[in-house]
Amino acid sequence: MSGETLTLDTNVLVYSVDRAAGPRHLIAKDIMLRAALLPCWLTLQSISEFYVVVTRKGMMLPEEAKSIAETMIDLFRVAPPSVAAARSALAQAAAGRVSYWDALLVATAAEAGCTTIFTEDLSHDTTISGVRVMNPFGEEGLTPDAAALLTSG
């Protein structure tokens, strides 16, 4: 799986700090640590959603969430949404293929050159805007496909 570029959905970011998420917490922490050493982009959208989710759900205070979000910005390449990505997302959402926000995240990642997104929110092993969807959370830990991608860098 060499040559692939990864992005992480908000749920992976949130699980990485959510100790109440059980096994998903440990898997997400592992993903974050390994992805930081690979060609991995985070979308500005996923970092922003991370901040909103963890503060709204009371997982952490705003200052702590801000610090973690800023660390993500420092550790990963960050892709902001473009007008073209928004237009693509609007078309995907209007056609009923995927929600607008999911489509925007994937279109932004595609523009950054990402080939795979780790998420549990989209249909595993499908392709959206040229980006392969992979659910890294297996019943017994990190899925073999996700592990292979994380060690290919």
C-alpha positions as CSV (number, residue, x, y, z in Angstrom):
1,M,0.0,0.0,0.0
2,S,2.9,2.3,-0.4
3,G,2.4,5.6,-2.2
4,E,-0.9,6.2,-0.4
5,T,-1.8,9.4,1.4
6,L,-4.1,9.2,4.4
7,T,-6.6,11.5,6.0
8,L,-8.5,11.0,9.3
9,D,-12.2,11.7,9.9
10,T,-13.3,13.6,13.0
11,N,-14.4,10.4,14.8
12,V,-10.8,9.1,14.8
13,L,-9.6,12.4,16.2
14,V,-12.2,12.4,18.9
15,Y,-11.7,8.7,19.9
16,S,-8.0,9.5,20.3
17,V,-8.8,11.6,23.4
18,D,-12.0,9.9,24.6
19,R,-11.0,7.4,27.2
20,A,-14.6,6.3,27.6
21,A,-14.5,5.0,24.0
22,G,-12.9,1.7,25.2
23,P,-11.0,-0.2,22.5
24,R,-11.7,2.6,19.9
25,H,-9.7,5.0,22.1
26,L,-6.6,2.8,22.0
27,I,-6.9,2.1,18.3
28,A,-7.4,5.8,17.6
29,K,-4.4,6.8,19.7
30,D,-2.3,4.3,17.8
31,I,-3.6,5.6,14.5
32,M,-2.7,9.2,15.4
33,L,0.8,8.4,16.6
34,R,1.6,6.4,13.5
35,A,-0.2,8.7,11.0
36,A,1.9,11.6,12.2
37,L,4.9,9.9,10.7
38,L,3.3,9.2,7.4
39,P,2.0,11.2,4.5
40,C,-1.2,12.2,6.3
41,W,-3.3,15.3,5.9
42,L,-6.0,16.5,8.3
43,T,-8.7,18.7,6.9
44,L,-9.3,22.0,8.6
45,Q,-12.9,20.7,8.9
46,S,-12.0,17.6,10.9
47,I,-9.8,19.6,13.3
48,S,-12.6,22.2,13.7
49,E,-15.2,19.5,14.3
50,F,-12.9,17.8,16.8
51,Y,-12.9,21.0,18.9
52,V,-16.6,21.4,18.7
53,V,-17.4,17.8,19.6
54,V,-15.0,17.5,22.6
55,T,-16.0,20.8,24.1
56,R,-19.8,20.4,23.5
57,K,-19.8,16.9,25.0
58,G,-17.7,18.1,28.0
59,M,-14.8,15.8,27.3
60,M,-12.4,18.6,27.9
61,L,-12.3,22.3,28.6
62,P,-12.0,24.7,25.7
63,E,-8.4,25.7,26.5
64,E,-7.3,22.0,26.5
65,A,-9.2,21.3,23.3
66,K,-7.6,24.4,21.7
67,S,-4.2,23.1,22.7
68,I,-4.8,19.7,21.2
69,A,-6.2,21.1,18.0
70,E,-3.2,23.4,17.6
71,T,-0.9,20.5,18.1
72,M,-2.7,18.6,15.3
73,I,-2.2,21.7,13.1
74,D,1.5,21.7,13.9
75,L,2.0,17.9,13.5
76,F,0.0,17.3,10.3
77,R,-0.3,18.9,6.9
78,V,-3.7,20.7,7.0
79,A,-6.0,21.1,4.0
80,P,-8.6,23.9,4.0
81,P,-11.7,23.6,2.0
82,S,-11.8,25.3,-1.4
83,V,-14.7,26.6,-3.5
84,A,-14.2,23.6,-5.9
85,A,-14.5,21.2,-2.9
86,A,-17.7,23.0,-1.7
87,R,-19.2,22.7,-5.2
88,S,-18.3,19.0,-5.4
89,A,-19.9,18.5,-1.9
90,L,-23.0,20.3,-3.0
91,A,-23.3,18.1,-6.0
92,Q,-22.8,14.9,-4.0
93,A,-25.3,16.0,-1.3
94,A,-27.9,17.1,-3.8
95,A,-27.6,13.7,-5.6
96,G,-28.2,12.0,-2.2
97,R,-24.9,10.1,-2.3
98,V,-23.6,11.4,1.0
99,S,-24.2,14.2,3.5
100,Y,-22.8,17.6,2.6
101,W,-20.3,17.7,5.5
102,D,-18.9,14.2,4.7
103,A,-18.7,15.1,1.0
104,L,-16.8,18.4,1.8
105,L,-14.4,16.5,4.0
106,V,-13.6,13.9,1.4
107,A,-13.5,16.4,-1.5
108,T,-11.0,18.5,0.5
109,A,-8.9,15.5,1.2
110,A,-9.0,14.5,-2.5
111,E,-7.7,17.9,-3.5
112,A,-4.8,17.4,-1.0
113,G,-3.9,14.2,-2.8
114,C,-5.3,11.8,-0.1
115,T,-6.1,8.3,-1.4
116,T,-7.7,6.9,1.8
117,I,-9.8,8.2,4.6
118,F,-10.0,6.4,8.0
119,T,-13.6,6.7,9.3
120,E,-16.4,4.7,10.7
121,D,-19.1,7.1,9.4
122,L,-19.0,6.2,5.7
123,S,-19.5,2.9,3.9
124,H,-16.3,0.8,4.3
125,D,-14.5,-0.1,1.1
126,T,-16.3,2.4,-1.1
127,T,-14.8,5.3,-3.0
128,I,-15.9,8.9,-2.8
129,S,-14.3,11.6,-5.0
130,G,-11.5,9.2,-5.7
131,V,-10.8,8.6,-2.0
132,R,-11.1,5.0,-0.6
133,V,-13.1,4.8,2.6
134,M,-11.6,2.5,5.2
135,N,-13.0,1.7,8.7
136,P,-9.9,1.1,10.8
137,F,-11.9,-0.2,13.8
138,G,-12.0,-4.0,13.8
139,E,-13.6,-6.3,16.4
140,E,-10.1,-7.3,17.6
141,G,-8.3,-4.0,17.2
142,L,-6.9,-2.2,14.2
143,T,-8.0,-3.9,11.0
144,P,-5.3,-5.6,8.9
145,D,-5.8,-3.2,6.0
146,A,-5.4,-0.2,8.2
147,A,-2.4,-1.7,9.9
148,A,-0.8,-2.3,6.5
149,L,-1.4,1.3,5.4
150,L,0.0,2.6,8.7
151,T,3.2,0.6,8.3
152,S,3.8,1.3,4.6
153,G,5.3,4.7,5.1
